[in-house]
Amino acid sequence: MEKGYKIHAMEVVDDHVHLFLEFHPSTSLSKVIQYLKGGSSYRLFKLHPEMRHQYWSGSLWSSGKFYRSIGNVTADTIKHYIKESQGKTKTEAQS
């Protein structure tokens, strides 16, 4: 992947995205998040400029973020969490 990031798992749900992402330890996490949010916004709005007007002040992403290092769990555990626990829409989860 560009910039040397490797996505091991990804799930997009109603109001957020989960990524299991690998990057070099010398890379700042803030820079990684900035690159992912900024790059995805730029590409989406370039392909669909009309969408810019649907988002408050033209921003696709909120300023919020949550991250955790995977020190005590296996890669398979993280992949399972992303795919099974978060992969359902709110409606499906309530059924």
N, C-alpha and C positions, 0 to 999 in steps of 0.2 A: 504494500500500500504506500501511497505517497507519504513522505515525511518519515517513513519507517514505522508507522503505526500498524498494528495487526489486530483486526477485529475477530475475536474468537466466537462471540455470540452477540446477537442484537435482537431486540424486540421493541416494536413501536406500539404503544397503547394510546388510549384516548387523550391523555394529557401529559405524557412524558415518554422518554425513550430510555431503555436500559442497554448499556454496552458493556461487554467484557472485552476490554481493550488492553493491548500490550504495547508499551513504548519504552524507549531507552531511559534508564534511571536518571540520566543527566538532563532530561527534558523536563521542564516545569509543567506540572499538571495544569496550571492556569493557562499556559500557552497552548496545551493540547485542547482544552475545552474551548478556548477562543478560536482556534483553528477550525475545529469541528462545527461549532455554532456559526461562525462567520462564513466559512466556506459553504456550508449547506444553505444558508440564507441567500448568499450571493448567487449560487447556481440556480436555486428554485425561482428567485425573483427575476433572474435573467431569462429563464425559460417561460415564466408566467408573470409578466410585469403587472398584470391586472390584480394579482393577489396582494401586492404591496398595500393596496387601499383597504383590504379586508383586515389588516392587522394594525393595532394601536401604534401609532407613530412609525409605521413601516417596519416594525421589528417582529421577526418570526419567533424568536426565542425569548423567554423571560430571563432575568438576570440570575435566577436561582440555579443551584447545582447541588448534587450530593455525590460523594465518592467514597469509596472504601478500598483499602488495599486487601489483597487476598492472602494474608499471612497464614491463617490457621485452617484453611479449607482447600479442597482440591479443585482443580479446574472443572472437573465434571460436576461438582456440587454447584458451582457458579452457573454453568451452562444450564443445569436443570432448573435452578431458581429463575433464571431469566426466561426460559422457554415455558415452564409449567406454571410458575406462581404469578408471573406478571403478564403472560401472553393473552389473557382473556380480557375482553372489554368489561366494563362495569356491569352491563346487563347480563352477560354470560356468567359472571362470578356470582351474581345474586340468585341465579336459577337453581 
